[in-house]
Amino acid sequence: MQKDHTAPASDPPFDAPRKPREIPIGELLGEAREALILHAGERYRLRITANNKLILTK
């Protein structure tokens, strides 16, 4: 009897491109107009401007 060594259909191959995760801005900010994001020990500010644009600053 042969064993199947293929990955499950739900797992893409390691080198396959993956679709970026979509996150609605309301899930990130809630009712606020800005959030602080920590990355590699640095703090970034994501905010919604008066013109309803997103700005990410360090």
C-alpha positions as CSV (number, residue, x, y, z in Angstrom):
1,M,0.0,0.0,0.0
2,Q,1.4,3.4,-1.0
3,K,1.3,6.4,1.4
4,D,0.2,9.8,0.1
5,H,3.0,12.3,0.9
6,T,1.3,15.3,-0.7
7,A,0.2,18.3,1.4
8,P,-3.5,18.7,2.1
9,A,-5.4,20.7,-0.6
10,S,-5.9,23.6,1.8
11,D,-2.1,24.2,2.3
12,P,-0.5,26.0,-0.7
13,P,3.1,25.0,-1.6
14,F,5.7,26.8,0.5
15,D,6.9,29.0,-2.4
16,A,3.3,29.7,-3.7
17,P,2.3,33.4,-3.5
18,R,-0.2,34.1,-0.9
19,K,-3.1,36.6,-1.0
20,P,-2.5,39.4,1.5
21,R,-4.9,39.5,4.4
22,E,-7.6,42.1,4.1
23,I,-8.6,43.9,7.3
24,P,-11.3,46.5,7.3
25,I,-10.1,49.7,8.9
26,G,-12.8,49.6,11.4
27,E,-11.4,46.4,12.8
28,L,-8.0,48.1,13.3
29,L,-9.2,51.4,14.6
30,G,-12.7,50.9,15.9
31,E,-14.1,54.4,16.6
32,A,-10.6,56.0,16.8
33,R,-8.9,57.9,14.0
34,E,-5.4,56.5,14.7
35,A,-3.6,53.4,16.1
36,L,-0.1,52.6,17.1
37,I,1.5,49.6,15.4
38,L,4.6,47.9,16.8
39,H,7.1,46.4,14.4
40,A,10.6,45.2,15.0
41,G,10.8,47.2,18.2
42,E,9.7,50.4,16.4
43,R,6.4,52.3,16.9
44,Y,4.4,53.5,13.9
45,R,1.3,55.6,13.8
46,L,-1.5,54.8,11.4
47,R,-4.1,57.5,11.1
48,I,-7.0,58.7,9.1
49,T,-6.5,62.3,7.8
50,A,-9.1,65.1,7.5
51,N,-9.3,64.1,3.8
52,N,-10.1,60.5,4.8
53,K,-6.7,59.2,3.6
54,L,-4.5,56.7,5.5
55,I,-1.1,57.8,6.6
56,L,1.5,55.6,8.2
57,T,4.4,57.4,10.0
58,K,7.3,56.3,12.1
